[in-house]
Amino acid sequence: MEIFTEKLGGDFRKNCEMIDSLLRVDKSFDIIKREMKIAGANCVMYYIDGFVKAELMQKLMVYLISVKEIGDGGKDAAYTFAAKSVPTVEVDVTDSADNIILMVLSGCTAFLSEGFGPNAIIIRGHIPRAAPRSPKATA
């Protein structure tokens, strides 16, 4: 069941404004919007503070800023970038605002770029896992 029916379009600025509004970036200190330039293209990542390990995000960002080409803005650009340039196996590509919001609120990172056209990349697998504990003995 979709709550948000909006889809991403070809305008990066409008896509960011829509996601900002839906995630209420200006009202929540827990939602992180990280803007950066990669290969000359404007990019933004959305994630929840504390759901993403800082060391992993830092390594991902260092890697991404070394990428030489982000995409041409075509409909397949995000798929190509995800397959060739995102160093994790848990990646999805979507144009659905509903899916982006659901995934960010579930602990994933949404990655938008001028070079991705009408799509965003969802990077999963960042949620810190609690170490398993032994059951306590009852006396």
Legacy VTK file of the C-alpha trace (Angstrom):
# vtk DataFile Version 3.0
C-alpha trace
ASCII
DATASET POLYDATA
POINTS 139 float
0.000 0.000 0.000
1.500 3.296 -1.087
1.155 6.312 1.169
3.020 8.722 -1.099
2.174 8.456 -4.798
4.786 10.947 -6.006
7.506 9.800 -8.410
10.922 11.314 -8.990
11.311 13.320 -12.172
14.251 14.536 -14.199
14.804 17.720 -12.141
17.282 17.035 -9.326
16.400 20.212 -7.386
12.654 19.419 -7.442
13.338 15.803 -6.431
15.338 17.008 -3.409
12.637 19.519 -2.454
10.006 16.752 -2.583
12.072 14.330 -0.455
12.972 17.167 1.965
9.276 17.900 2.394
8.194 14.266 2.813
10.984 13.484 5.297
10.523 16.875 7.004
14.256 17.463 6.943
13.852 21.010 8.283
11.832 19.816 11.312
13.701 16.667 12.362
17.216 16.662 13.758
17.356 12.862 13.270
17.106 12.993 9.466
20.484 13.756 7.937
20.675 15.360 4.496
24.277 15.205 3.298
24.948 17.273 0.186
28.123 16.764 -1.846
29.620 16.935 -5.325
30.708 13.748 -7.053
32.386 13.915 -10.468
31.117 17.494 -10.795
27.464 16.528 -10.180
25.354 17.650 -7.228
24.392 14.702 -5.023
22.554 14.219 -1.766
22.216 11.378 0.720
19.378 11.009 3.211
19.630 8.788 6.274
18.681 8.643 9.944
21.331 9.656 12.432
22.285 6.654 14.549
20.955 4.072 12.068
24.072 4.300 9.919
27.500 3.537 11.310
29.602 6.687 10.944
32.703 4.739 9.898
30.841 2.949 7.099
29.271 6.167 5.832
32.624 7.929 5.904
34.256 5.122 3.890
31.374 5.158 1.407
31.637 8.927 0.952
35.428 8.815 0.527
34.990 6.127 -2.108
32.179 7.970 -3.908
34.096 11.242 -4.189
36.814 9.358 -6.039
34.347 8.180 -8.722
35.095 9.794 -12.086
31.641 9.543 -13.702
28.233 9.762 -12.059
25.866 9.339 -15.008
24.324 11.179 -17.918
20.868 11.724 -16.398
19.276 9.039 -18.571
16.684 6.569 -17.305
19.291 3.805 -16.859
22.051 5.982 -15.344
21.263 5.083 -11.705
21.185 1.358 -12.538
24.574 1.611 -14.275
26.087 3.631 -11.419
24.738 1.218 -8.794
26.139 -1.793 -10.637
29.569 -0.288 -11.342
30.270 2.209 -8.579
28.429 1.389 -5.335
30.691 -0.865 -3.225
27.950 -2.889 -1.540
25.742 -5.748 -2.697
22.562 -4.493 -1.060
21.461 -1.802 -3.528
18.092 -0.944 -5.097
17.092 1.680 -7.648
13.686 3.358 -7.456
11.694 6.344 -8.667
9.015 5.949 -5.976
8.916 8.587 -3.239
6.991 6.089 -1.114
9.781 3.525 -1.403
12.470 6.138 -0.691
10.711 7.367 2.463
9.970 3.817 3.672
13.565 2.711 3.145
15.122 5.777 4.814
12.803 5.394 7.815
13.786 1.708 7.915
17.470 2.556 8.290
18.675 2.669 4.688
20.393 5.498 2.818
18.780 7.206 -0.176
21.239 8.593 -2.724
20.060 11.125 -5.328
22.164 12.790 -8.008
21.825 15.082 -10.982
23.315 12.258 -13.016
20.695 9.634 -12.066
17.765 11.062 -14.000
14.382 10.145 -12.473
15.781 7.567 -10.014
17.407 7.255 -6.619
19.732 4.563 -5.313
18.824 2.898 -2.015
21.817 1.559 -0.083
20.804 -1.071 2.478
22.695 -2.894 5.189
23.910 -0.030 7.382
21.823 -0.687 10.484
24.072 -1.543 13.435
23.166 -4.953 14.755
23.113 -5.761 18.449
25.467 -8.514 19.477
23.660 -11.738 20.349
23.419 -12.362 24.066
23.296 -15.565 26.019
20.038 -16.209 27.818
20.257 -15.441 31.509
19.995 -18.388 33.815
17.043 -18.312 36.123
17.533 -19.437 39.685
LINES 1 140
139 0 1 2 3 4 5 6 7 8 9 10 11 12 13 14 15 16 17 18 19 20 21 22 23 24 25 26 27 28 29 30 31 32 33 34 35 36 37 38 39 40 41 42 43 44 45 46 47 48 49 50 51 52 53 54 55 56 57 58 59 60 61 62 63 64 65 66 67 68 69 70 71 72 73 74 75 76 77 78 79 80 81 82 83 84 85 86 87 88 89 90 91 92 93 94 95 96 97 98 99 100 101 102 103 104 105 106 107 108 109 110 111 112 113 114 115 116 117 118 119 120 121 122 123 124 125 126 127 128 129 130 131 132 133 134 135 136 137 138
